[in-house]
Amino acid sequence: MDAAQLSPTGRVILGMIALGRRTGYEIKQLVDHSTRHFWAASYGQIYPELRRLEEGGLIKGRPEGSGGRTKIAYELTPEGSRALYDWLSSDAPLVFEMRNEGMLKLFFSDVAPETKLAQIRAMRSHYERQRAELHAIGKDPSEMTTGPGMTLDLGLGLVEWLIEWCLKAEDRLATAATGGVKA
């Protein structure tokens, strides 16, 4: 298996394992505290992909722990390191995928126009919570050159823009509802 055969979840897993030996559970926890803001992965995606990556020779699992339940910790093989590097250094077009239920509801809101303002307010509230979560991660300007730091900075910038857009859209709808007179 090479970089071209990696699934999006496979890329996340290889990257997480490159940060250190991990169990499937640890990978999911790390995703939930880092990349889920822009690239999520569920247990239902992670465990089958771990098996596929191991079968493809990109990772190697080793039993870990004693006593209770045995866990499998994974590490990259040289082939896995090469596949991750090849993907990271590839000049293939970047995939931008966005699944945003608020935007989907807004798109269809003309079917129930009375819901439009509430949808935008719900979106803004969601983005404000997301902003708080991102700020809780921490933002040290001296670390803004690390991959995670730069990603955090980009995420904060996007969320700030989305909040501003929602506020402007709310204002536009309020102005339209009053016949052009600003409320």
C-alpha positions in Angstrom: 0.0 0.0 0.0 1.3 3.5 -0.9 0.3 7.1 -0.3 -2.1 7.1 -3.2 -4.1 4.2 -1.7 -4.5 5.9 1.7 -8.0 6.7 2.7 -8.6 10.1 4.5 -9.0 8.2 7.8 -5.8 6.3 7.0 -3.9 9.6 6.7 -5.2 10.7 10.1 -4.2 7.5 11.7 -0.7 7.4 10.2 -0.2 11.0 11.3 -1.4 10.3 14.8 0.8 7.2 15.1 3.8 9.3 13.8 3.3 11.5 16.8 3.9 8.4 19.0 2.9 4.8 19.5 -0.9 4.7 20.0 -3.8 2.4 20.6 -7.0 2.8 18.7 -8.6 4.4 21.7 -5.7 6.8 22.1 -6.0 7.8 18.4 -9.7 8.5 18.8 -9.0 10.6 21.9 -6.3 12.6 20.2 -8.6 13.2 17.2 -11.4 14.4 19.5 -9.0 16.9 21.1 -7.3 18.1 18.0 -8.3 17.4 14.4 -12.0 16.9 14.9 -12.6 20.6 14.4 -11.6 20.1 10.8 -11.2 16.4 10.2 -13.1 14.0 12.4 -12.8 10.2 12.7 -15.1 7.8 14.5 -14.3 4.5 16.2 -16.3 2.9 13.3 -13.7 4.4 10.9 -10.6 4.0 13.0 -10.6 0.3 13.9 -11.3 -1.1 10.4 -8.7 1.3 9.0 -6.1 0.1 11.6 -6.7 -3.4 10.4 -6.4 -2.3 6.7 -3.2 -0.4 7.4 -1.7 -3.3 9.3 -2.6 -5.7 6.5 -1.0 -3.2 4.0 2.2 -3.3 6.0 2.1 0.4 7.0 1.7 -0.1 10.8 2.5 -2.9 13.2 0.4 -3.7 16.3 1.8 -5.1 19.4 -0.1 -6.3 22.5 0.3 -4.0 25.5 -0.6 -4.1 29.1 -0.9 -6.8 31.6 -3.7 -8.2 33.8 -7.0 -6.9 32.4 -7.9 -6.3 28.8 -5.0 -6.4 26.4 -4.6 -3.4 24.2 -3.0 -3.2 20.8 -0.5 -0.3 20.4 0.5 0.6 16.9 3.6 2.0 15.4 4.6 3.0 11.9 6.7 0.6 9.8 9.3 2.1 7.5 6.7 1.7 4.7 4.2 3.6 6.8 6.6 6.4 7.4 7.3 6.6 3.7 3.6 6.6 2.8 2.9 9.4 5.3 5.9 11.4 4.0 4.8 10.8 0.4 1.3 12.0 1.2 2.6 15.1 3.1 5.0 16.0 0.3 2.5 15.3 -2.6 1.5 18.1 -4.9 -1.9 16.4 -5.6 -4.8 18.8 -5.4 -6.0 19.3 -1.9 -9.5 18.1 -1.0 -11.7 20.6 0.7 -14.7 19.0 2.1 -17.2 20.7 4.4 -20.2 19.1 6.0 -22.0 21.8 7.9 -25.6 21.1 8.9 -26.3 24.7 9.7 -25.3 25.7 6.2 -27.5 22.9 4.8 -30.5 24.1 6.8 -29.8 27.7 5.7 -29.7 26.5 2.1 -33.1 25.0 2.4 -34.6 27.7 4.7 -36.7 29.2 2.0 -39.0 26.2 2.4 -39.7 27.5 5.9 -38.7 31.2 5.8 -39.7 31.8 9.4 -36.8 29.5 10.5 -34.1 31.5 8.6 -33.2 33.9 11.4 -33.3 31.2 14.0 -31.0 29.0 11.9 -28.4 31.8 11.5 -28.5 32.5 15.3 -28.1 28.8 16.0 -25.1 28.8 13.6 -23.6 31.8 15.4 -24.1 30.2 18.8 -22.4 27.0 17.5 -19.4 29.0 16.2 -19.1 30.9 19.4 -18.9 27.7 21.4 -16.4 26.4 18.9 -14.3 29.6 19.3 -14.4 29.0 23.1 -13.2 25.5 22.6 -10.4 26.6 20.4 -9.3 29.3 22.8 -9.3 26.7 25.6 -6.7 24.7 23.6 -4.4 27.7 24.0 -2.7 30.1 21.7 0.9 30.9 22.3 2.1 33.3 19.6 5.6 31.8 19.9 4.3 28.4 18.8 2.4 29.7 15.8 5.0 28.2 13.5 4.2 24.6 14.5 1.8 22.6 12.4 -0.8 22.4 15.3 -0.3 26.0 16.3 -0.7 27.3 12.7 -3.8 25.1 12.3 -5.2 26.5 15.5 -4.6 30.0 14.4 -6.3 29.3 11.0 -9.3 27.6 12.8 -9.7 30.6 15.1 -9.6 33.0 12.1 -12.2 31.0 10.2 -14.5 30.8 13.3 -14.2 34.5 13.9 -15.1 35.2 10.2 -18.1 32.8 10.5 -19.3 34.6 13.6 -19.0 38.0 11.9 -20.8 36.7 8.8 -23.7 35.5 11.0 -24.0 38.8 12.8 -24.1 40.6 9.4 -26.7 38.2 8.1 -28.8 38.6 11.2 -28.7 42.4 10.7 -29.6 42.0 7.0 -32.6 39.9 7.9 -33.7 42.2 10.7 -33.4 45.2 8.3 -35.4 43.4 5.6 -38.1 42.4 8.2 -38.6 46.1 9.1 -38.9 47.2 5.5 -35.4 48.5 5.2 -35.4 50.5 8.4 -32.5 49.4 10.6 -33.9 48.0 13.9 
